[in-house]
Amino acid sequence: MNTVDEFLALLRDDLGLPVTATHLDRPFDEVEGWDSVQLLTVLSLLEQRLGRSVPFAEALTATSLGDVYRLATATSASPL
C-alpha cells in the first residue's frame, strides 16, 4: 500500500467505511461509521499489507485517518 487511494480502498473494502479523500483530515468523530475499535483493525490490516509494524503508541495519538496514513507510510517503521 503506497498511495492514499489504496489506503482509502482498504478502509472502504475491509471496514465498510464510506470514505473519500475529503475524510482524511476530518476528526475521527466526523467520519461516518468510525469507532475507536476500528483503529486496532486498521493497524492490523496495515501491518499485514505493509509487512512491517506501525507504531501503536503513536497511532493512539492520531486524530484523523490522514494521521494514521502518514504514520503508516513513514519510513521509520520497523519490520515485523
Sequence and secondary structure as in RCSB ss.txt:
>XXXX:A:sequence
MNTVDEFLALLRDDLGLPVTATHLDRPFDEVEGWDSVQLLTVLSLLEQRLGRSVPFAEALTATSLGDVYRLATAT
SASPL
>XXXX:A:secstr
  SHHHHHHHHHHHH     GGGTTSBGGGSTT  THHHHHHHHHHHHHHTB   HHHHTT  BHHHHHHHHH T
T  B 
